Amino acid sequence: MTSRHIPSPSRRTVVRAAAATAAAVPVLATSTITSATAGSQVAAPAFLHGVASGDPLPDGVLLWTRVTPEPGAEPGSGRGADTPVRWEVAEDREFTTLAGSGTTLASAASDHTVKADVRGLRPATTYYFRFTANGEAGGTGEGAGSGEGAEVRSPVGRTRTAPATGASVEGLRFGVVSCANWEAGWFSAYRHLAARGDLDAVLHLGDYLYEYATGGYPTQGAALREHRPAHEILNLADYRLRHGTYKTDTDLQALHAAHPVIAIWDDHEFANDAWSGGAQNHTPGTEGVWAERVAAAKQAYFEWMPVRASTEGTVHRRLRFGKLADLHLLDLRSFRSEQASIGNGAVDDPERTITGRAQLDWLKAGLAGSDAVWKLVGTSVMISPVAFGALPAHLLGPLTGLLGLPKEGLAFSVDQWDGYTDDRKELIGHLRDRGIRDTVFLTGDVHMAWASEVPVKAATYPLSPSAATEFVVTSVTSDNLDDILRVAPQTVSTVASAAVRTANRHVKWVDMDSHGYGVLDVTAERSQMDYYVLSDKTAKDAASSWSRSYRTRRGTQKVERVDRPVR
């Protein structure tokens, strides 16, 4: 069985289609509903936060929604009675041919979110799904007209299962995004991805939301729209309300309604520069016990995201897409050692880890045992080594906060794999020694787009070989270099980009200014990342246009530029 593979639209088609998203993808409204008013201005029960699907399998997919059981029962409030919810999956948008259905209960214990891990579906198949809520506890919720209370149906979502495990798959296509700060701009990147009908799934590589108080994170000028709650999120109610606020954005709702989303977390789902025992943006004396804050953040995350937790209660897991690709998803926050600095240890210390021993062994075993053509690795921070010492001081300063460079003067990011070189050396050595080829790291975090080769020894590259390749996508809205400096795009950054490429010969391209998303197209011959940029992150109707494309051909472990996106 082969995966259905629709040719990619042209740049003009993508831009034109995005304008019609509301018609193509059913959502609740054509403008953003704010969490401050949503619970009090509508009848209940209501589906104010859209619908979502995620983690597709050959025989199933995870469905998600949230019910507002009564007016004012906003996320994190604990208000509202238990509400019966029915889910339905069908082969057609009219739901004349049901493929599955069931009932569950939305309760305050899960913030009135519900999940259905649906199985028994056919591989590589598009399905439609919806929910029905019964407004009176104890009702059956068995479809429209049943039960004692009034029933309300959710918007209709579209999802797609993965190809059969042993299937020969012609091609796969994934949207790729990261770093969406609510206060810094509109989520137009999500709208443009929602408008595409050719994606198998969307990969979200972390920083789905931000933990800061309103105005607490750098934005271009004043906050475009304010976070709720307005203070920094610390407890379970706070994290729930912040998740709920983000999911009132209609572009985000459209994305979730159009495609299954495969997500991992980075640091801002918890707090900036999080590690296993704390975070840069956490002060135990005034902000409580770190372990309690992490527990609250993780509980809210799994309540509000269409993500299956690993057996350890984290996001590292593996998905397979026929014989074409295995997708290994990493959690690089739960197990890592504290970031290095001059005062607390060297980046080369073998006792320090970014993955944790068990997760690194899991990844190595999965890569070695994979018979897929491509080994895709979803990682929230860059694995490619990058030295920034060649940058002029007036540029290195602004990049210090953006890239997580230590203020003590080290010109590389200790929050990335550069700060945990022993883990990286072990993983790259494993790829080289076991002859594991065609590994592609897919990365977010740094608010910039990169195309790089991952060298065995950066100091002698290209005389030493490349062990893998890496494609990094820029941010959806979070500030990058031109935002921080408040200069025109592609002006000051051209100097910085040239200096980075000169000092790091394995880096083939870097864009420090744009906001947007990537589309990864995978065939047996090559994996290609098409980079799309937004016209203006502060414009709600921002257009999208193709920027650049890079690919890695099978067997090469090299990156090369392509003169157009996949058609």
C-alpha positions, 0 to 999 in steps of 0.5 A: 500500500502506498501513501496518497501523495498530492503534489505541492501547490505553487507559491501563488496557490499557497498564498491564494488558498490561505485566504480561503482557510475559513471556508476550507477548514470549519472553525468556530468563528472568523475572529479570535475568541478571548478567554476573558469573554468566551465563557460568559457570552455563549450558551453552554455547553460549548466548544470554544477551543476547537478540536484537534488530532495527533500522533497518527498511527497506521490504525488510529489517531488521538482526538482532543477537545475541550468543553466549556460546561457552563458560562464562566467555566474558563480553563483552570477555574475548576467550574462546571459539572461533569459533561458527557461527550460523544466522539465520532469518526467518519470517512466523509465530512457528512458522517454518513459512514462512521468508522468509530464512535464512543463516549467519555466524560469531561470533568474538572479533574481534566479541566474539562478536556477530553481525549479519545485514542481511536483504533481500528482505522485503516492506514494512510486514510483521511478521516473526519471527526467531531464531538457532541456534548450533553449539557446535563450531567447524567445524560447519555450524549449518544448523538443529537437529540438524545439525553435530557440536556441540550446537545451541542456539536463541535466543529468538524476536524480532519485527520489522517492515519499513518501508512501501514508499518511495512508499506512502501510509501511514495512520499510524505509531507509534514508542516514544521513549526516552532516558537509561537509567542502570543504577545509577539504576533498573529499565528498566520503561519498556522493559517497557511499550513491549515490551508494546505491539503497535502500534509500528512501531519504537522510537527511542532518542535516546541515553545507552543506557548510562553510562560512569561507575564504580559510584557515579560518577554521581548517583543517588537514594541508593545504586546500585540495581545496580552497573555492570560493570566497576566502574571507569569504562570506558576501553578496548574490553574495558571498553565491551564488558562495559558493553554486555553488562551492560546487555543482561542486563536482561530488560526491555531484552531484551524491548524488543529482542525485540518491536520494531525499535530505531532508535538514535543515541548521545549523550555517555555512550556515550563520556564525559560532554559529549563533543566531537570532541577530548575530553570533560568526563569524560576526562583525557588524562594518566591516561585515555589518548588520547581518539581511542583511547577513542572508537574503542573505544567506537564499535567496541563500540557497532556490535558490540552495537547493531542499528545500521547505521553511516554511510559515515563510521562514525557514526550519522547516517543517514536512514530513510523510512516511505512518503510519510508521514515521513522520519526524519533521525538525527543524530550530535551528538558526533563532529564538534562543537567543544568546548563554549564557556565564558568562557575558550574562545570565544563561543557565537555564534562561526561557526567553532564547530559542533555538527554539522560542516559535512558533516553540516549540509549533508547534513541541509539537503539531506535536508530540502529534498529530502524529499517526505514529509509529516513531516520527523522529526529525531532529535537527542540534545540540545535545539535549542529555545533555553532561558534559565534566568536567571529561575530562583531560585538555589536551583533553578538550582544543582541544575540546573547539572549536570543541564542542563550549565549552565556554572559560570561563570554562563551561564544556558543549556546550552552542551552543547545547540544553545544553545552553537552558535547559528550552526549553529542559525541556519543550519538554522532559516533554511534551513527558513524560506527554503526553505519547509520545513514540518512538521519535528519534532525528537525529543530526549532528553538532559536527563532532562525532558519538553518540548513546544516550538515552535522560534522563528526569533527567541526574543527576539521570539516569538510576534511572530516565527514558529515554524520547527518543533516539538520533543518531548523525552522524559524519562529512563528512569531517569537522575536529574532534579530531584526525584531530585537534591533528594530531594523529592517529585515535582511540588513544587519543580519546579513553581516552576522549570517556571513560571519557564522557561515565563514566560521562554521563551514558545515552551516550552509544557510541561516536566516536570522530575520524571518518568521514562518514555517517549513514544509518537509517533503520526503521521498526515497531519493531525498528529504527536502525542506521548503522554507516559507516566510510571512510578510508581517507577523503583526498583520493578521492577514499576513501573506506567505511566500516561499523563501528557500529550499534545501535538501539532502540526497539519500546516502550523502549526509550533505545539504544542497540548495534547491531552486524551487519548492517541491511541486 
